[in-house]
Each structure stands twice: as structure tokens, then as C-alpha cells.
């Protein structure tokens, strides 16, 4: 089988493994192989590049109940040799189609053998072919310390997928995988090597499969917050479960894309808006509202915090206002150093979503003309009031 046919099969097999900030399909390169080339933003420079995302092999020894590559499933198995994949990538690079590589693999033969082939591919690219661009390597759960360290010497960023937030969830989803000894311990090694030797300068990430193991959004958010705190993760990614034929979970309904979206919005609140996991408001069943974003839900359940005076509020207070993000909060603080904010029109150049901000702001002590009635805004909706009570009951 030629390399282009292999990349079509193995690129498709890697599509649910999230890399950086992958864009929608219409943003990808229009080419027979381009469907597996993704636009991404590099973590340190912010530069937009195109990444080839692929598996080295889809021949897996594992039996994850949701996975298209599980051992017992009847489908075509394909494997690149390290030399073959390295040549293909450099060819695509030289044609101007890609600038970076996201490389993962099914567990083919053994964990040690799989890690050796991933590392060998990276060594060929770095040492033989002189590639100095972005390289993301997947760490296989159960990998040895030496393999983790060598992968980090070569890779810009590494990741080990946690897949599920708790031991019971993982046991249900991926029988045979160990959360604490097989996954969390590798995350700890990665953190220690990154801090001590500055290996993999772009840090580490992980990923959860959403909706396949009966986990709640609260389970996922609390685990993600713990990972950020303990391991200084660069990102946590979420992949909405999609059933695959000829797997034990083929009849499980797919996870709504909006659930994944709400988890990403919550993740931004944790990473960039100063929220803690205990402040996120969940419904009584432990899930996020699908009909409203989590920041708006929080604001509506905290009327005592609003409205805030736009001319005096700290940047941290502005970040709690729906419609104001990190960039617009900074711009507002800078703008009011030059002028007093008295009209909503003055916010339009800051990047804030002005219409959403108005019910939550005062301009020189006055509410904006177009803001809705405070009485209607602060009347607690039945749904979110129940969510608030649930969140308070679960807080330590």
C-alpha cells in the first residue's frame, strides 16, 4: 500500500485525537491528503500553522469499548514504518502544505515497541532530516520513564490521554488501563522533566472522551481543575463521544456537540477568567446547562455582584461580566485611563460583546439606556436557581 493510501486511513483514525486548536473542516487544505491537515495556533508564538495529524499504526492490542481501533474489531489494519512516515511528512513540508506534526499511535504489539517506533520517527525527523518545527508526540499509558524522557527531548509538546475522569469511569471505558499507575504517574514524570530540564517546552496536554462512561460534567471539570493545579497542564481537550459500529458502545447515543462546547467554555473560565471549579454551576444531575453559557449562568445566580461600575471595576471584576473577555477587559482598563466611560458606544472598540454586557454595568453610576430592566434580569430563573443549590450542596 502506498503512503497516500496509508495516510488516508491513519489520518481518519486520528481525527478524534485533538491537537492544539484544530479548526473546522472547511479551513483545512483542499487536497486528497489535506483532509488530515489541520490549521492550528502554536502554543508559544501564537503563529498559525498547518499540522499533519496521524497515527503511526491503527493495529491495536487494547480493547477500549468506544474505540474504532479496538483489538476485536474487524477492519483494515495499517502501519507506517518510522522512515516511511518521516519521508511523507518532509515531502508535505517541502510542498508547503504542513509546518508541524501531531503523531499518535494505537498500541501495536506492545507499549514499549510502540513508544520506540514513535521515538524513532521523531529521531529521523530531528536528527537525520533536520526538522526543527513543531512536533507533538503521544505518550502511551504505561510507557517507561526512559521512553517518556526521550520523547520529551525530541517533542515540542507531549500528551497522555486520560480519557475518563475517575478510576471507575476508565475501567468501564478502557478495561485494562490503570488511571493512577498507568496515566497519572506519566503526567507526573512529564511535569518533573519539564520543570527540571525544560524538555518539551510547550508542556503537556490531555484529553477526555465525553459521554461514553456515564461521567458528569462536574466529574470532568473537577478533574480538569485538579490536573491544571497539580501538573500545570497546558490544555485539557474534550472529544464528544460518537458511536462506532462493531464496538460494545455502538448503540449508545452520540454526545451532543453543545455539551463539548460548554465544557470548553468552562475550561476557559478556569484557565483565563480566574474561576475555580467550585464556582461553576451545574444542574442537579451534575451537568452544565446546554441552553446558556456557564459564565452567564454564574452571573445570573450572583445578582449581589452586579451591576459593576465600569469606571472603577478591577480587571478581575470585569472578567466576571458576560460579554467581556481577557482582551476586552484589558482594553477597557487602558481606555478609562484616557477617558471617562459614560456611554455604551465607548465599549465598541474594546472587543466586548456590548449588548451582553449592558445589564451588568453602570456607566458613571448610571445604567445604559438599552439595558433590560434590572428586575427582569435578577429574577432568578427556576432552572439556574436549582443549579445553584446543587453546586452549593456539592462544594466542600
C-alpha positions in Angstrom: 0.0 0.0 0.0 1.4 3.4 -0.9 1.9 6.2 1.6 -1.0 8.3 0.5 -3.5 5.5 1.0 -2.0 4.8 4.4 -2.3 8.5 5.5 -5.9 8.5 4.4 -6.7 5.5 6.6 -4.5 6.6 9.6 -5.4 10.2 9.4 -9.0 9.3 9.6 -8.3 7.1 12.6 -6.6 10.0 14.3 -9.4 12.5 13.8 -10.9 12.3 17.3 -7.4 12.8 18.9 -7.5 16.6 19.5 -4.4 18.6 18.5 -3.9 22.2 19.6 -6.8 24.3 18.4 -7.9 22.3 15.3 -10.1 24.3 13.0 -13.3 23.2 11.1 -13.0 21.0 8.1 -13.6 23.9 5.7 -10.4 25.5 7.0 -8.3 22.5 6.0 -6.2 22.3 2.9 -8.1 21.2 -0.2 -6.0 18.2 -1.3 -6.5 14.4 -1.3 -4.3 14.2 1.8 -5.4 17.6 3.1 -8.4 16.4 5.0 -5.9 15.3 7.7 -4.1 18.6 7.7 -5.4 21.0 10.3 -4.9 24.7 11.0 -3.6 25.3 14.4 -2.1 28.0 16.6 1.3 27.2 18.1 1.2 27.4 21.9 4.2 29.7 22.5 4.4 32.0 19.5 0.7 32.2 18.6 1.7 31.6 15.0 -0.9 29.9 12.7 0.5 26.8 11.1 -0.9 23.6 9.5 -0.3 20.3 11.2 -0.4 16.8 9.8 -2.3 14.7 12.3 -2.0 10.9 12.0 -1.5 7.6 13.7 1.7 5.6 13.2 -0.5 2.4 13.3 -4.1 1.5 13.9 -3.3 -2.1 14.8 -4.2 -2.0 18.5 -3.7 -4.5 21.3 -6.2 -2.7 23.6 -9.9 -3.2 23.9 -11.3 0.2 24.7 -15.0 -0.2 24.4 -15.6 3.0 22.4 -12.7 2.9 20.0 -12.7 2.2 16.3 -9.2 0.6 16.6 -10.0 -1.9 19.4 -8.4 -5.3 19.0 -11.5 -7.3 18.3 -13.0 -5.0 15.6 -12.9 -6.2 12.0 -11.4 -3.6 9.8 -8.2 -3.0 7.8 -5.0 -2.6 9.9 -2.3 -0.3 8.5 1.1 0.7 9.9 3.7 3.2 8.8 7.4 2.4 9.3 9.1 5.4 11.0 11.2 6.0 7.9 8.1 5.9 5.7 6.1 8.5 7.8 9.1 10.8 8.2 9.6 10.8 4.4 5.9 11.6 3.8 5.9 14.4 6.3 9.0 16.0 4.9 7.6 15.8 1.4 4.4 17.6 2.6 6.6 20.1 4.4 8.7 20.8 1.3 5.5 21.2 -0.7 4.4 24.0 1.7 1.4 22.0 2.9 2.4 21.5 6.5 4.7 23.1 9.1 4.2 20.7 12.0 3.3 17.1 13.0 0.9 15.6 15.6 1.9 11.9 15.9 0.0 9.3 17.9 -0.4 5.6 17.6 -2.5 2.6 18.6 -0.7 0.2 20.9 0.8 -2.0 18.2 2.5 -5.2 19.6 3.5 -3.7 23.0 3.6 -0.3 24.7 7.4 -0.4 24.6 7.6 -1.3 21.0 5.0 1.4 20.1 7.0 4.1 22.0 10.2 3.0 20.3 8.6 3.5 16.9 7.2 6.9 17.8 10.6 8.0 19.1 12.4 6.6 16.1 10.1 8.6 13.8 10.9 11.7 15.8 14.7 11.0 15.7 14.7 10.6 12.0 12.9 13.9 11.6 15.0 15.8 14.1 18.4 14.3 13.7 18.5 12.9 10.1 16.2 15.3 8.2 16.9 18.4 10.3 13.3 19.3 11.1 13.1 22.0 13.7 9.4 22.8 13.7 6.5 21.8 15.9 6.3 18.2 16.9 3.6 16.8 19.2 4.2 13.2 20.4 1.7 11.0 22.2 2.9 9.2 25.3 1.3 5.8 25.6 -0.1 4.9 29.0 2.3 2.6 30.7 5.4 3.9 28.9 8.7 3.6 30.7 10.4 6.6 32.3 13.2 6.4 29.7 10.8 6.4 26.8 8.9 9.4 28.3 12.2 11.3 28.8 13.5 10.6 25.2 10.2 11.5 23.7 10.3 14.8 25.6 13.8 15.5 24.4 12.5 15.4 20.8 9.0 16.8 21.0 7.8 20.4 21.3 4.8 19.1 23.3 3.6 15.7 24.6 0.3 14.3 25.8 -1.0 11.3 27.5 -4.8 10.8 27.2 -6.7 10.3 30.5 -9.9 9.6 28.6 -12.1 9.4 31.7 -12.1 11.4 35.0 -12.1 8.6 37.5 -10.9 5.0 38.1 -14.4 3.6 37.7 -15.1 5.6 34.6 -11.9 4.5 33.0 -12.4 0.8 33.9 -15.8 1.0 32.2 -14.4 2.7 29.1 -11.0 1.0 28.8 -10.7 -2.3 30.6 -7.1 -3.0 31.5 -5.9 0.7 31.7 -4.8 2.0 35.1 -5.5 5.6 35.9 -3.1 6.2 38.8 -0.2 3.9 37.8 -0.5 4.0 34.0 -1.6 7.6 33.3 -1.3 9.9 36.2 2.2 8.7 37.0 3.3 9.5 33.5 1.9 13.0 33.8 3.9 13.5 37.0 7.1 12.4 35.2 6.3 14.8 32.3 5.9 17.7 34.8 9.1 16.8 36.6 11.2 16.5 33.4 9.7 19.7 32.0 10.5 21.7 35.2 13.9 20.2 35.8 15.3 20.0 32.3 12.9 22.2 30.2 12.1 19.3 28.0 9.1 19.6 25.7 9.0 23.4 26.1 5.3 23.6 25.1 4.3 21.4 28.0 1.7 18.6 28.2 -1.9 18.2 27.4 -4.6 15.5 27.9 -8.0 14.6 26.5 -11.3 13.2 27.8 -13.9 11.3 25.9 -17.2 13.0 26.8 -20.3 11.0 27.4 -19.2 7.4 26.9 -18.7 6.3 30.6 -21.6 7.9 32.4 -19.4 10.7 33.8 -21.0 14.1 34.6 -19.7 17.4 33.6 -18.9 18.1 37.2 -16.7 15.0 37.2 -14.8 16.3 34.2 -14.5 19.9 35.3 -13.2 19.0 38.8 -10.7 16.5 37.4 -9.5 19.1 34.8 -9.1 21.8 37.5 -7.1 19.3 39.6 -4.8 18.5 36.6 -4.2 22.2 35.9 -3.2 22.7 39.5 -1.1 19.6 40.1 0.6 19.1 36.7 0.4 22.6 35.2 -1.2 21.2 32.1 -1.1 23.5 29.0 -4.6 22.4 28.0 -7.3 19.8 28.6 -9.2 18.8 25.5 -12.7 17.2 25.2 -13.9 14.9 22.5 -17.6 14.3 22.2 -18.3 10.5 22.1 -19.5 9.3 18.7 -20.6 5.6 18.4 -18.7 3.3 16.2 -20.1 0.2 14.6 -18.9 -3.2 15.8 -17.9 -1.9 19.2 -19.6 -2.5 22.6 -20.9 1.1 22.7 -22.3 1.2 19.1 -25.8 1.7 20.4 -25.0 4.4 22.9 -26.4 7.8 21.7 -23.8 10.3 20.5 -22.8 13.1 22.8 -24.4 16.4 21.7 -21.7 18.8 20.3 -23.1 21.5 22.6 -22.0 19.5 25.6 -18.5 19.5 24.4 -18.7 23.2 23.6 -20.0 24.1 27.1 -17.0 22.1 28.6 -14.6 24.2 26.5 -16.3 27.4 27.7 -15.9 26.2 31.3 -12.3 25.3 30.7 -11.7 28.9 29.5 -13.2 30.2 32.7 -10.8 28.0 34.7 -7.7 28.9 32.7 -8.2 32.5 31.7 -11.0 34.1 33.7 -10.0 33.3 37.3 -12.9 30.9 38.1 -12.4 27.9 40.4 -14.2 24.6 39.8 -16.3 25.2 42.9 -17.8 28.4 41.3 -19.1 26.6 38.2 -22.8 26.0 38.5 -24.2 22.6 37.5 -27.7 21.2 37.2 -28.9 18.7 39.9 -27.6 15.9 37.7 -24.1 17.4 37.7 -24.1 18.7 34.1 -23.8 22.1 32.6 -26.7 23.9 31.0 -26.9 23.4 27.3 -29.1 26.4 26.6 -26.9 29.0 28.2 -23.1 29.5 28.6 -21.6 28.8 32.0 -20.4 32.4 32.6 -23.9 33.8 32.1 -25.4 31.1 34.4 -22.9 32.1 37.1 -23.7 35.8 36.7 -27.5 35.3 36.8 -27.1 33.3 40.0 -25.0 36.1 41.7 -27.1 39.2 41.5 -25.2 40.6 44.5 -22.1 41.0 42.3 -23.8 43.3 39.7 -24.1 45.8 38.2 -20.4 46.8 38.4 -19.2 50.4 37.7 -17.2 50.1 34.5 -15.0 53.1 35.5 -13.9 51.6 38.8 -14.1 47.8 38.4 -10.9 45.9 38.6 -9.9 43.7 35.6 -10.8 40.6 37.6 -14.3 42.1 38.3 -14.7 42.9 34.6 -13.8 39.4 33.7 -17.0 38.2 35.5 -19.2 40.3 33.3 -20.8 38.3 30.4 -19.6 39.6 27.1 -16.2 40.7 28.4 -13.1 38.5 27.9 -9.5 38.8 28.8 -8.5 41.0 25.9 -11.5 43.4 26.2 -11.1 43.6 29.9 -7.5 44.8 29.5 -8.6 47.3 26.8 -11.3 48.7 29.0 -8.8 49.3 31.8 -6.5 51.0 29.4 -9.3 53.1 27.8 -10.5 54.5 31.0 -7.0 55.8 31.8 -7.6 58.2 28.8 -11.3 59.0 29.2 -14.3 58.6 31.4 -16.7 55.9 30.2 -20.2 57.4 30.1 -21.8 55.7 27.1 -22.0 52.2 25.8 -20.7 53.3 22.5 -17.3 53.8 24.1 -17.0 50.0 24.6 -17.4 49.1 21.0 -13.8 49.3 20.1 -12.7 47.1 23.0 -13.8 43.8 21.6 -16.5 43.3 24.2 -19.9 42.0 23.1 -21.6 45.2 24.2 -25.2 44.0 24.1 -24.4 41.2 26.5 -22.5 43.4 28.9 -25.1 46.2 29.4 -27.4 44.6 32.0 -24.3 44.1 34.2 -22.7 47.5 34.0 -23.0 51.1 35.3 -21.6 54.0 33.4 -20.6 56.8 35.8 -23.3 55.5 38.2 -26.0 55.2 35.5 -27.4 52.2 33.8 -27.1 52.3 30.0 -30.3 53.3 28.1 -30.6 50.0 26.2 -30.1 47.7 29.2 -33.0 45.5 30.2 -34.9 46.0 33.4 -32.8 45.0 36.5 -35.9 43.4 37.9 -36.3 41.1 35.0 -32.6 40.3 34.9 -32.2 39.5 38.5 -35.4 37.4 38.9 -33.8 34.0 39.4 -34.8 31.5 36.7 -36.1 28.3 38.1 -33.6 26.2 36.2 -30.5 28.1 37.3 -31.7 28.5 40.8 -31.8 24.7 41.1 -28.4 24.6 39.6 -27.0 27.0 42.2 -28.4 25.0 45.0 -26.9 21.8 43.6 -23.5 23.5 43.2 -23.6 24.8 46.8 -24.5 21.4 48.2 -21.6 19.8 46.5 -19.0 22.4 47.5 -16.6 21.3 50.2 
